[in-house]
């Protein structure tokens, strides 16, 4: 299993790059976001990788972060999502944006990717609930929190700070209850942090 490549960038294409590692050129497929973050040809790169072996081919996919690689792995576990479709999704949605879209059941956001129709987008949204770092507990807000679109972002912020989903959800719900439906994201996060610390 090839898990990581460190070498110099030889060339880039629309959906791939060649990395020279001690004289061996590895062709890697990557998302548009990862490719756009690469240095100029000749620059040093370190990429995380995932090797897919099929009956008739071996394909090496490359990622700029562990989060992107994990999102790729989860996406390719969904029936009908191959490596190239997963990369198409990750080219338009960063891992945290994909997690929010799945959490909110936003099929239209997922369907923006090339090769993803409405049915596949719905399957992705259903099957990946709770698997992309924004667990189902951080899904659609309820009660007082439901009236404020900033609550989901506030729950995501707390989750990124290391709070468990249930803690983040409870703290943001309490903050939204106190601040009302017009609370800003900043105010929600500050109050939720104070409530979570108690």
Secondary structure, DSSP 4 states (H G I P E B T S, - for coil): ---EEEEEEEEE-SSEEEEEETTEEEEEEE-HHHHHTS-STT-EEEEEEEEEE-SS-EEEEEESSHHHHHHHHHHHTSTT--HHHHHHHHHHS-HHHHHHHHHHT-HHHHTTSTT--HHHHHHHHHHTTTSSSS-GGGSS--GGGGG-THHHHHHHHHHHTT--HHHHHHHHHHHHHHH-TT--HHHHHHHHHHHHH-
